[in-house]
Amino acid sequence: MSNNQASVQLIAEGKDYALLATDDSACFILRSKADFFTAHLQGEDAARFRTDYDAIRQQFPDWQPDQTLAQLWDQGGYSWLASQEAD
């Protein structure tokens, strides 16, 4: 990995969804495992996602990762920013 690439870490994972982020939260990767689609969120999209993610986690602290991430994927509209994963 080059010095210009930020490393990503797994933040939350369930059976159907996974969320990864850079250490500085400047970039998020939201995956729908079942659909094989991934949303790469940077800039304003990443900032909005961080706010939305924190708000849902605060509002529904007992939700499992799949519940939280599905809410963001479907109702949050982040599925519109996704593209199909390569084979």
C-alpha positions as YAML, in Angstrom:
chain: A
units: angstrom
residues:
- id: 1
  name: MET
  ca: [0.00, 0.00, 0.00]
- id: 2
  name: SER
  ca: [1.43, 3.38, -0.93]
- id: 3
  name: ASN
  ca: [1.76, 6.29, 1.48]
- id: 4
  name: ASN
  ca: [-0.99, 8.12, -0.43]
- id: 5
  name: GLN
  ca: [-3.61, 5.48, 0.31]
- id: 6
  name: ALA
  ca: [-5.49, 5.69, 3.58]
- id: 7
  name: SER
  ca: [-6.11, 2.43, 5.37]
- id: 8
  name: VAL
  ca: [-9.69, 1.45, 6.08]
- id: 9
  name: GLN
  ca: [-10.99, -0.39, 9.10]
- id: 10
  name: LEU
  ca: [-14.16, -2.33, 9.69]
- id: 11
  name: ILE
  ca: [-16.58, -0.23, 11.76]
- id: 12
  name: ALA
  ca: [-19.71, -2.40, 11.74]
- id: 13
  name: GLU
  ca: [-20.70, -5.66, 10.10]
- id: 14
  name: GLY
  ca: [-23.76, -7.84, 9.94]
- id: 15
  name: LYS
  ca: [-24.94, -10.66, 7.73]
- id: 16
  name: ASP
  ca: [-26.17, -8.31, 4.97]
- id: 17
  name: TYR
  ca: [-24.17, -5.08, 5.36]
- id: 18
  name: ALA
  ca: [-20.70, -3.90, 6.23]
- id: 19
  name: LEU
  ca: [-19.28, -0.46, 7.00]
- id: 20
  name: LEU
  ca: [-15.64, 0.48, 6.70]
- id: 21
  name: ALA
  ca: [-13.99, 3.86, 7.26]
- id: 22
  name: THR
  ca: [-10.64, 5.58, 7.17]
- id: 23
  name: ASP
  ca: [-9.11, 6.50, 10.53]
- id: 24
  name: ASP
  ca: [-10.03, 10.16, 10.04]
- id: 25
  name: SER
  ca: [-13.61, 9.37, 8.86]
- id: 26
  name: ALA
  ca: [-12.94, 11.23, 5.62]
- id: 27
  name: CYS
  ca: [-14.09, 8.20, 3.61]
- id: 28
  name: PHE
  ca: [-16.70, 5.52, 4.28]
- id: 29
  name: ILE
  ca: [-17.43, 2.33, 2.38]
- id: 30
  name: LEU
  ca: [-20.94, 0.98, 2.83]
- id: 31
  name: ARG
  ca: [-21.50, -2.49, 1.35]
- id: 32
  name: SER
  ca: [-24.68, -4.39, 0.67]
- id: 33
  name: LYS
  ca: [-23.37, -7.94, 0.73]
- id: 34
  name: ALA
  ca: [-26.58, -9.49, -0.60]
- id: 35
  name: ASP
  ca: [-26.81, -7.13, -3.58]
- id: 36
  name: PHE
  ca: [-23.04, -6.94, -4.26]
- id: 37
  name: PHE
  ca: [-23.20, -3.13, -4.31]
- id: 38
  name: THR
  ca: [-20.84, -0.68, -2.60]
- id: 39
  name: ALA
  ca: [-21.16, 3.03, -1.88]
- id: 40
  name: HIS
  ca: [-17.86, 4.92, -1.59]
- id: 41
  name: LEU
  ca: [-18.56, 8.09, 0.38]
- id: 42
  name: GLN
  ca: [-16.12, 11.00, 0.41]
- id: 43
  name: GLY
  ca: [-16.26, 14.74, 0.98]
- id: 44
  name: GLU
  ca: [-19.74, 16.11, 1.66]
- id: 45
  name: ASP
  ca: [-21.29, 12.64, 1.27]
- id: 46
  name: ALA
  ca: [-18.97, 11.26, 3.98]
- id: 47
  name: ALA
  ca: [-19.73, 14.17, 6.31]
- id: 48
  name: ARG
  ca: [-23.49, 13.70, 5.85]
- id: 49
  name: PHE
  ca: [-23.13, 9.95, 6.34]
- id: 50
  name: ARG
  ca: [-21.22, 10.41, 9.60]
- id: 51
  name: THR
  ca: [-23.98, 12.68, 10.90]
- id: 52
  name: ASP
  ca: [-26.73, 10.29, 9.79]
- id: 53
  name: TYR
  ca: [-24.93, 7.24, 11.19]
- id: 54
  name: ASP
  ca: [-24.34, 8.88, 14.57]
- id: 55
  name: ALA
  ca: [-27.96, 10.08, 14.75]
- id: 56
  name: ILE
  ca: [-29.39, 6.61, 14.07]
- id: 57
  name: ARG
  ca: [-27.04, 4.96, 16.54]
- id: 58
  name: GLN
  ca: [-28.05, 7.49, 19.20]
- id: 59
  name: GLN
  ca: [-31.77, 7.14, 18.43]
- id: 60
  name: PHE
  ca: [-31.69, 3.32, 18.28]
- id: 61
  name: PRO
  ca: [-28.76, 2.20, 20.47]
- id: 62
  name: ASP
  ca: [-29.98, -1.42, 20.66]
- id: 63
  name: TRP
  ca: [-30.12, -1.95, 16.90]
- id: 64
  name: GLN
  ca: [-27.79, -4.53, 15.41]
- id: 65
  name: PRO
  ca: [-25.40, -3.42, 12.61]
- id: 66
  name: ASP
  ca: [-27.65, -4.78, 9.85]
- id: 67
  name: GLN
  ca: [-30.62, -2.78, 11.16]
- id: 68
  name: THR
  ca: [-28.64, 0.45, 11.33]
- id: 69
  name: LEU
  ca: [-26.90, 0.01, 7.99]
- id: 70
  name: ALA
  ca: [-30.09, -1.12, 6.22]
- id: 71
  name: GLN
  ca: [-31.82, 2.04, 7.46]
- id: 72
  name: LEU
  ca: [-29.05, 4.17, 5.99]
- id: 73
  name: TRP
  ca: [-28.91, 2.13, 2.78]
- id: 74
  name: ASP
  ca: [-32.66, 2.26, 2.11]
- id: 75
  name: GLN
  ca: [-34.16, 5.24, 3.92]
- id: 76
  name: GLY
  ca: [-30.98, 7.32, 4.01]
- id: 77
  name: GLY
  ca: [-30.63, 7.08, 0.25]
- id: 78
  name: TYR
  ca: [-27.05, 5.85, 0.22]
- id: 79
  name: SER
  ca: [-27.99, 3.00, -2.11]
- id: 80
  name: TRP
  ca: [-28.30, 5.65, -4.84]
- id: 81
  name: LEU
  ca: [-24.59, 6.34, -4.50]
- id: 82
  name: ALA
  ca: [-23.61, 2.68, -4.84]
- id: 83
  name: SER
  ca: [-22.21, 0.80, -7.77]
- id: 84
  name: GLN
  ca: [-21.99, -2.91, -8.46]
- id: 85
  name: GLU
  ca: [-18.90, -4.63, -7.14]
- id: 86
  name: ALA
  ca: [-16.49, -6.15, -9.65]
- id: 87
  name: ASP
  ca: [-16.47, -9.93, -10.00]
...
